[in-house]
Amino acid sequence: MTTFTWSFPQFDVAKSEDGLTDVVKTIHWRYDAVDGDISAGAYGSLGLEAPDPNAFIPYTQITAQWAIGCVTAQINLEEVNTALERQIENQKNPPVVPMVPPFAAI
């Protein structure tokens, strides 16, 4: 069974923008899949639009759920899951393997 995990190693933050303080501009994300001792991962960065001042969440109050929501609104999570599961399956059962030519001993 594959387990999926989000992590967010960094946010790029504008100290001040349009009267708001500590505005998240870019989310750097990782999405990892683990099945036993085999793993695969995806990563990226997501630039955010200027926030609506009426719905602004201060940097100190953002949560992982907020970050996940921002990222999953922009990527096709089902496709990413499928790609990661395919990577894990290919590690378990490689579709191409190196082989010594049958005439190598000649």
N, C-alpha and C positions, 0 to 999 in steps of 0.2 A: 504494500500500500504506500502510495506516495504522499508525503507531507509537504505542504507549501508554506513558506515563511517570508514575510516582508521585513526589510530593514531599510533604514534611511540614514546613510552615513553623513549626509551634509545637506543643509539648506543654505542657499545664497540669499542674504537678507539686506534690503535697503534700509539704512538707519532712519531715513525720513523720506516720505513720498506723499505729496498732496495732503499735507497736514497729518498724516498717519505716521506712527513710529514703528520701526522694526517690521517692515513689510516683506513677507516671503516672496522672492522673485523667481527662484528656481528650486525645485525639489530633485535631489539626486537619490535614486532608489535602486534597490536590489530585490529580486524575487527568486528565492531558491527552492528547489525541489529535492527531496531526499527520499530514497527508497532503500532501506537497509544501509549498506555502506557505500552506495552509489549516489552521486549528486550531480545536479545540473543547475545552471543559474542564468538569469537574465538581468540586465541592468540598463539604466538609462537616466536621462535627466529630462525634466519637464519644466518649461518656462510658463509662468503664470501671468495672466492678464492683471491689469491694475484692479485692486479689490474695490468692491462697492463699499463706500464708507459706512453705509447703514447695516452691512452684514459682515464687517471686518472683524476678524478674530485676532487679537494680539498674539504675537509670536510666543509669548510665555504661556499662552493658553491653548495652543494647537496640540492635537493629539495624533497618535499613529492612525486612528480611524479617519481623521480629517485628511491626512496625507494619502492614505489608501484611497479614499474617495476622490481626491484630486487626480491621482494617477489612473485609477480604473475608469474615470470619466473620459480619459483620452486614449487608452489602449484597449485592445480586444483581449480581455483576460482569458477567454476560452481558447483563443488561438495560442496565447502564450503558454497556458497549461498544456495544451496538446503538443506544442513544440518541445517543452521540457520533458514531458513523458516520453516522447520519441527519442530525445537525447539519452535518457536513462535506458530505454529499451535497446538502443544501439550500443550502449556500453555493455549491457548484459549479453547481447547477441549481435556482435559486429556484422554489418552487412558486407563489409569488405575486410579481408584479412591479408597480411603479408605472407607470401609463400616463396620458398626457394624454388627456382626453376628446376624442372625434373632432370635437366641435363647438367646441373651445376657440378656434379661429381666427375664429369668428363674432363 
